[in-house]
Amino acid sequence: MVRLPSHEVQHHWTRVQDMVLVEPVTITSNGCDRMVVMSADEYHRLKRRDRKVMLPADFNDADVQHLENTRAPAETHAFDSEVLR
C-alpha cells in the first residue's frame, strides 16, 4: 500500500485520486498513519463482506446445539500459540 504525507496529498489530489483506483493509499500526518483512501468500488466490496451481528436470542435450540458440537479441524491447533499467551 502506498503511503503519502498529507501535504503531498493536498498538492497532488488529482494524482492521488488516480492512485486509489489501483490500490488504497495511506495518508500520514507527522509520520503516523492517519487515514486510508480507497476507491468506491473497493469500499463497496468490503462493505458486502460485513457480517451480520446476531444476538443469542436470534439462535434457536438447533442452532445452539450445532454450535456446541462444532470443533475446529485438527490442523488449526498449529496456531494455538498465537492466541494462548
QUIBELDA-V785390 format. One record per backbone hydrogen bond with DSSP energy under -0.5 kcal/mol. NH is the residue of the N-H (numbers start at 0). CO is the residue of the C=O. Records with the same first field share a line. If there is no record, write none. Layout:
# QUIBELDA-V785390
NH->CO + CO
This chain:
# QUIBELDA-V785390
1->23
3->25
5->27
7->4
8->4
9->5
10->6
11->7
12->9
15->11
16->12
17->13
18->14
19->15
20->17
21->18
22->18
24->36
25->1
26->34
27->3 + 25
28->31
31->28
33->26
34->26
36->24
38->19
42->38
43->39
44->40
45->41
46->42
47->43
48->44 + 45
49->46
57->54
58->55
63->59
64->60
65->61
66->62
67->63
68->64
69->65 + 66
75->72
76->73
77->74
78->75
79->76
81->78
82->78 + 79
83->79
84->82
